[in-house]
Amino acid sequence: MPSRRWLAAALLAAPRPAPEAADFGRRLMVAGRAGRRPQAPSYPARPARQHRGALPQACGALAPVQFLATSGSLIDLDALARVGPFRADFFIDGVELEWCFRAWSLGWGCYLARDVAIPHRVGGGVIRGLGIAMPRQPLFRMATYLRNAVYAWRLPHVPLRWKLAQAAYLPLQAGLYWADSGWRPAVLLRLLGAARDGALGRLGPPRDRV
């Protein structure tokens, strides 16, 4: 496991693409099933046409992305002051997505350091079906992810294209999760309740978190 000092040094050594670059993200190494080689998740690239000001398309090993996992990132303090803090009411899942879209909307950028990697495990396995591969996580995590994704539809800085893609993708993910649970009615009710909470703006830590 690389140390935090090593990670910070590697990110700081990367050439800064522009003064407006807010978030230097690292590449996560997600551990899959036993015997499978860990693979880094793919983050959607930021199209050049969506750049504002002098933000370049790429700079060396740094690539602009729509969002990325920010738990191992370096964030410019000026950017943090302008963009604002991460949403505490999201609790977990979707926190970095919302923040990165907010940063882009304010003229800052989020960059993935493609040559920096740390091991990271997400969930307790993989759920596969319908061409989708998603981590097998506790119910409260899946419900919080679903709630926050639905709530994000009302946020003006989240791109419309992303909202439409999520509207088509979320029901498939929820269905796969329910099927993986053995079609338990309690799981379906929890997921439907999470979607309702997102639509109504009921956020905060979930009561059933463990």
Number of C-alpha atoms within 10 A of each C-alpha: 7 9 9 11 8 11 18 15 11 15 21 12 9 16 12 16 21 14 13 21 21 26 25 25 27 26 23 22 18 18 20 18 11 8 7 8 11 16 13 16 12 10 14 11 14 19 11 12 7 12 17 15 10 11 19 15 18 15 16 12 13 23 19 28 22 21 26 27 19 19 10 18 21 16 15 16 12 12 20 16 9 13 20 13 10 15 14 11 13 22 17 17 18 21 19 18 19 20 23 28 22 21 25 24 18 15 18 25 29 27 28 26 23 15 13 19 18 16 14 14 13 14 14 13 15 15 16 15 14 8 5 12 12 15 17 18 16 12 18 20 19 19 26 26 23 27 27 27 25 22 21 22 19 13 13 11 17 19 15 12 9 12 17 11 10 18 14 10 12 16 12 15 21 18 15 19 24 19 15 14 15 9 13 11 10 11 19 18 12 15 23 16 15 26 23 16 19 23 18 12 15 17 18 14 14 17 7 9 10 8
